[in-house]
Amino acid sequence: MPDITVTLSDTENMAMQYAAVSVQDWADNALKRRAEIAKDEIIDKLIKHCNANNVAIATGEDAQVAQAYDLGVVKTAAARHAEAKSL
């Protein structure tokens, strides 16, 4: 499991302390919520792909996200950016 580290300036940290009870909790919640949204998007794309192509859908969300990558249904943002840049 990756450990994500964010560095804030003293001013940015003070600003975040104004906006949130816990800066760490705020950051954790923001990342986890965005990951949940992305996971739902990935699974939606996978289901549509599998239904259109008569492919058995993996069981469980972890397996489904992995399957979407394995089948090429989705790519990382970095891969999509590199492809767009090369056009």
ABEGO torsion letter per residue (X at the ends): XBBBBBBBBAAAAAAAAAABABAAAAAAAAAAAAAAAAAAAAAAAAAAAAAAAGBBBBBEAAAAAAAAAAAGABBBAAAAAAAAAAX
